[in-house]
Amino acid sequence: MSSDRIAPAGSLPSRRVIVSLDTPDPATARAWNQAFAPYSGMSKLGLEYYLANGPQGMTGFEGPIFLDLKLHDIPNTVAAGVRSVLPLKPALLTVHAGGGSAMVAAARNATGDAADRTRILAVTILTSLDAEAVAAIGFAEDPARQVLRLAKLAVAAGADGLVCSAHEAALLRAELGPEPLLVVPGIRPVGSEASDQSRTMTPRAAIQAGADYIVVGRPITQAADPAAVASSIAADIAGL
């Protein structure tokens, strides 16, 4: 997909790399945010960081923030949780699609209708889960079919986009069309270790499969030359 697909979407950036700032330390997170800003569209802060630092830890960052909290509770509680973080103005916020259509709808409705509102992304199946792990949870379908089922439920409930493995991106794009944002974690540049991720793909292949944004963490932040890796990834997907 062309990067033109992203540019008109309110406050969302055209650069398609999201750097995951996987640290509980605010100083480190802010330093990474500054260092990688030339190569990324936004930075991702997750549950560990938010629980360690709270709302006060969300200041001092350059550019849009993807707040990856993966909210999953009854609809009223999730809606209240969404409203509690809206003053922080995250560009993206995650909920679990497995919470059901009413929960996803409550999260989306809580964000309002402003052009620059926070977008709600529904997490389908974690990229750390392989087919065996998915089956052990009790899902009879293979991961791709389960992801598609959850994705359709979430989009019908009003989710602005989905978090999915790159291996399901092409299927979701074909089934759901161009509108839902597809944000893909589990990205590993050529030569990187998979670590605790099971369903991985290279940056270029993920974009070609239909991802709007790719999320890259440790392959950048733990590299010997993080800025060089971030620059290389950005260059590799430029123009796609």
N, C-alpha and C positions, 0 to 999 in steps of 0.2 A: 504493500500500500504506500501511496505517496505521503510524504510528511505534510502535504497540503491538507490531508484529512484531519490533522490535529489543530492546525493554526487557528481556524475560526472558532474553536470550542471555548468561548468565554475566556477565562483566565488561564486555561491550560496551555503549556508551552509547546513549541514545535520540536525542540530537541527531545529525542525519544529514549534517552538513557536516564533511568532513575537510579541513583546511587543509594544503597542501603547502608545507613550509618549504624552499624551493629556494635554499639558500645553503650554502657550506661553512663559514661562520663561526659558531661556537657562540654567541657573544654575540648575534648577530643572530637566530639561530634561537630562542634562549630568549626574547628580547624579543618576537618575533612570537608565540610560543607563549602568552606571558602576555597579550598584547594581544588575541588572538583567542579566548581561552578562553571568554569569555561567549557566543560565537556558534557554537562548533564542538563536535563530539563527541570529536574526537581530532586529533592532528597527525601529518603524514606526514614521515618522514625517509628520504631515498633513498640511492642508491649513492654519489653524490658526497660527501654529508655523512659517511657511514659510513667511506669510504676515507680521507677527510681527517682524521677525528678518532678513529676506532676506538671500542671499547666505552666508554672513559673520556669520550667526548663525549656519551654518552647520558644523563647525569645532569642533574638540575636542571630537568626539564620537568614541567609541570602536566598531569595527565590522561593518558589512554591514548595510546600511540604506535603508529603503523602504520609498520613497518620494511619499506620497499619495496626489497628487494635483488634480486629477480627471479633467484633461484638457478637454475642450469641446469648440471648435471654428471651424472656417473654416480650411481646411487642411494646408495651408501655415502658418497660425498663430500658429497652434499647433506644426508643425514641428519646427518653430523658437523657440517656448517655450521649446520644448524638447532639442534642441541644446543649449539653454541658461543654462540648468541645468546639462548638461553632464560633465562640468569640476568638478562638485561636486561629480561625480562618484557614484550616487545612484545605488544600486543593482537592485531595482525595481522602476518603475514609472507608475502611473496610468493615463489613459484617459477614457472618457466615450464611451462605445460601441455605444450609441445612437447618437454619432457624425457622424456615417456612415462609410462605408468601406474605402472611400478615405481618411478620416481623420485618421483612425486607421493605414492605410498603410503609410501615411505621417509620423506619429509618429514613426512607426517601422523603416522606411527607414532612419530617422534622426539619429538613434543610431549606424549605421554602422554594421560591421561584425566581430569585434574582439571577441575572445572567452569570454572575461570578460566584454563585453559591458553591458550597462543597458538594462534590460528586460522590455518590455512594457506589462502591464496588462490592460485589458479592463474591466471596471466596467459594470456589466449587470444592475441589479436593486438593489438599495440601500436596505440594510437589515432593515432599519427603516420603509420601506413601506410594509404594509400588502395587502391582496387581495383587500380590499375596496379602499385603497389609490391608488393602481395600476389602478383600474377601473376608479377612479375619474380623473386620468391624461388623460384617453382616450384610454387606452389599452384594447381591447376587450378580449384578451386571459388571462387565469389565469397566475399568476406570473411564474410558472414553465415553461410554454410554451413560454412566452415572454423572459425569461432568455435564454432558449435554442435557440430561434431565434437570439437574439443578440449575443450569444456566437458563433454560427456558422458563422455569419457575420464577427465577429472580428477575429476569427481564420483563416478564409479564406483570410482575409486582411493582415495577418502576425503577429497578436498579439502573444506574447510568452505565455500568460496565461490569466486567467480570475479571477475577483473578484466576488464571488457569495455567496449566503446563503448556509449554510450546507445542507439545505433542497433540494437544486438543485444539489449538488455535485455528488451524485450517478447517476443522470440522465445525467449530462454532461460527466462524466467519461464513461458511457456506450455508449453515442452517439458519443463522440469525441475521445475516445481512451486514451492512456497513455501519450501522448505528452504534451498537454497544462498544464502549471502549474495552479493549482486551489488554490487560496488564499481565505480563508474563515474568514470574520469578524463575529460579532454578536455571539461570543463565550461566554458562561456563564457556569462556573463550577456549579456543583450541589449546590443548596442553594443560588446562586447569584440572585440579582434582574435583570430583563430584562432591566430596565431603558427605554431609548428611542428606544430600538431595538425591532422589531416585530418578525423576523424569526430567532430564536436563537437555539443553540444546545450545548451540553456539549463538552469539548475538545476531549474526547475519541471517542464519537459517530461521530464527524465531521471527524476525521482522518479515522475512519472505513468506512465512507461514500465516501471517495475518496479525501479528502483535502490533498494537499501537505504541506501547511502551514496554521496555524490558527493564527488569530490576536486577542489578548486579551489586553484590556486597563484597564478600571476602576475596574474590579474585582481584578486586581493585584494592580494598583497604589493607589486605595482608600481603600485597605484592612488594617486592624489593623496591620497585619504582612505581608507586601507585598512580601518579599523574601520567606517566607514560602509558600504563595499561588503559586508563580511562580515555586518554587521547586516541589510542589505537582502536578501541571499541567504537568511539564516536566516528572516527574516520572510516571504519569498516562498514558502517551502516549508512553513511551519508548518501543521500540521494535515493534511498530505497522508499 
